[in-house]
Amino acid sequence: MSIDYAGFRRELEAFARSACPPEIRAVVAAGQKITKREYQAWQKILNAKGWGAPGWPQEVGGTGWDIRQRLIFEEVMAENDCPPLYHHGLGHIGPVIIRFGTSEQKARFLPRILDGSDWWCQGYSEPGSGSDLASLSTSARREGDEWVVNGQKIWTSHAHEASMIYMLVRTSKEAKKQEGISLLLVPMDTRGITVRPIRTIDGWHHLNEVFFDEVRVPADHLVGEVGKGWTCAKYLLERERLPPANVARLELMRRQIDRLVEDATRAAGARRDFSGLHHKLLLCEADVQGVRVMMAQATDDLIHQRPLGVQPSVIKMTCADVAQRLTTIALDAVGPDAAHRFLADVDVDADLDAQEAEEASDATWIQNYMFTRARTIAGGTSEVQRNVVANELLGA
Ligand SMILES: Cc1cc2nc3c(=O)[nH]c(=O)nc-3n(C[C@H](O)[C@H](O)[C@H](O)COP(=O)(O)OP(=O)(O)OC[C@H]3O[C@@H](n4cnc5c(N)ncnc54)[C@H](O)[C@@H]3O)c2cc1C
């Protein structure tokens, strides 16, 4: 039976407008940071509708949608200022459990991702093991029915508010370095786990160090085979960069361009001077269009099960680059006064008059400028992505 994609889009649009609470949509529309409470509230609404996991098969509670429907879902939700799906559970570890997990693991962990009651974080990177992830040294030794974990993770996004961590641990030092790694699912309230915040220049708290001191994990929390965690890790990283994952980001950038153009028009002759910034915006817009074309191509490749080649790496790099350029333009536009106000810790809370609202909007731009500095590092650095592209295209 052929799918009525246009009708599907209309149904999603009506739902997004009526079901997503206005206060959550306002946060997304303003480009502010979405809190765990907001993500969870939206996830519960989606789940109640049966749309909690657009990328999962029906037998584990997903929608069973095809790739085109998933893309339309992401587009419509982003166009209507609904939060993107919280990726660590739904997009990362969920699909790994579906692919490699036991039926007990599926029954235990997937429903709690679907209804938003578990909030996951990713324990991959360690001090000294980021780009060269396979060199990681956090260890797990087997004692009876438990794994005992010792070591440290770093740059762990949202660990301070997560209830679960999926983590790579070394279970053997004898094998080739990729082969001695296993994937463990660990409750964050287990004795011996310490989370320490890493303060970043954007002023938001999202990154952490996580320490493991004789942490005891039930043996049946290991996913897949012992020593084969690298296969799970790669499966996860490959999915992280597939087209649906980038739609919300792309829409956000398109919105940012619109907002900057709107500001430029409104501010003609006013306190902001945008002259000289328009052509930079146009170049960003051209790149966003370019990524859209590439995503359409990659989606077509996925539908027809053709290899994606370097497309995910190029999309990731370009999105990170444009996000940085856009927020740099915004920083130029809001000017040094706004930056000083931000650094003086301006109050950006609700109930603002017109001038305060403008200042709050400036502060959001500045925070986003600071935040996007990390975009060329998080999820695999741009330099490493360029290596991937060079290796693939030049056979280096
Ligand atoms: C905002 C943010 C969120 C993150 N969230 C998480 C998370 O939730 N969980 C998690 O596990 N990790 C997370 N990370 C960590 C991230 O995955 C790593 O920072 C990243 O993989 C780079 O590793 P590294 O920091 O060890 O830098 P390194 O690998 O030490 O790199 C240092 C520099 O050397 C360059 N370099 C390294 N190798 C090569 C090479 N072969 N060729 C050319 N240049 C090279 C890099 O590009 C970089 O410029 C996050 C990072 C950030 C910034």
The ligand as an ORCA input file, in Angstrom:
! r2SCAN-3c Opt
* xyz 0 1
  C      30.093     19.906     23.732
  C      30.686     18.536     23.782
  C      29.897     17.479     24.170
  C      30.447     16.193     24.258
  N      29.651     15.182     24.727
  C      30.191     13.958     24.902
  C      29.430     12.926     25.500
  O      28.255     13.111     25.864
  N      30.027     11.711     25.682
  C      31.308     11.460     25.298
  O      31.756     10.347     25.456
  N      32.068     12.433     24.734
  C      31.548     13.681     24.552
  N      32.319     14.690     24.019
  C      33.729     14.423     23.718
  C      34.070     14.447     22.247
  O      33.579     13.294     21.601
  C      35.593     14.583     22.156
  O      35.935     15.832     22.707
  C      36.096     14.486     20.741
  O      35.923     13.191     20.237
  C      37.566     14.886     20.634
  O      38.336     14.167     21.539
  P      39.353     14.905     22.534
  O      38.611     15.990     23.237
  O      40.010     13.863     23.358
  O      40.393     15.621     21.618
  P      41.665     14.903     20.878
  O      41.236     13.644     20.234
  O      42.793     14.823     21.862
  O      41.975     15.980     19.789
  C      42.740     17.177     20.068
  C      42.974     17.887     18.733
  O      43.769     17.034     17.871
  C      43.086     16.820     16.647
  N      43.324     15.447     16.192
  C      43.197     14.313     16.911
  N      43.477     13.247     16.152
  C      43.755     13.712     14.916
  C      44.102     13.085     13.680
  N      44.209     11.753     13.572
  N      44.309     13.889     12.601
  C      44.179     15.232     12.698
  N      43.879     15.884     13.846
  C      43.667     15.129     14.935
  C      41.622     17.036     16.954
  O      40.891     17.397     15.813
  C      41.685     18.158     17.970
  O      41.789     19.398     17.321
  C      31.799     15.971     23.916
  C      32.597     17.053     23.516
  C      32.060     18.310     23.468
  C      32.965     19.447     23.059
*
